[in-house]
């Protein structure tokens, strides 16, 4: 069980299940064979904590993705 949210899957991966209670998510897709990786902060399952992702190293013009404020208000 996670400290701030859970999806009731009993695993680290939610396997497509939504968060219980609503939770801020970081989504990361790592492409194989040198393909392009993707990342974002998602509030599709709701908001519970401020979150930020900042890439380090690599190439390209990658930016920080974040939701730093409480969007529930």
N, C-alpha and C positions, 0 to 999 in steps of 0.2 A: 504494500500500500504506500502510495506517495504521500509526502507531508502536506501538499497543498491541493491536490486533486487526484482523482482516480477514475478509471473507466470500467471497473469491476470485471476485468478480464483475468485477473490473477497472474498476469505476466507484465513485463516491461512494455511490450507492444500492445496496443489497444485492438489490433486486428479489425479496424473499421468501426469500432464502437465509439460513441460519443463520450465526452467527459461527464463524470458525476462527482462533485458539483461542477458547474461551468468552469472552464479552465482556459487560460492563455496557453497557446501551443507554439513551439518552434518546430518548423517542418524543414527537413534537410534531405535533398536528393543528391546522392553522390553517383555520378555517371562513371561507367566503366570505360576502359581503353582510352583515357585522356579526353573524354567527352566533357561537356559543360555541366558543372554542378549548379544546383539551385537551392535557395534558402529563403525563408520568410517567417515572420511572426504572424500567427493567425488568431483571430478572435471568433472564428466560426462556432466554436463550442462555448463562447462566453469569455468573460474577463475575470481573473482572480488575482493576478500579480503583474506588476510592470515587468517587461522583458525586453532584452536587446540581444542581437546577434551581430558581431563585428568580425569579418573575415581577416585572417592573418596570412601573409605570404601569398603565393600563387601569382597569377597574372590577370590582367584585365583591370577594369575600373569598378571594382566591387565596393558597394556602400553598406553602411550599417542599416539594418532593418530593426525597427523597434516600435513598441507601444508603451511609452513611459508613464502615461497618466491613466487615472481611473476613468474609463469610458462609460461606466455604469451611471455616473452622475450626469 
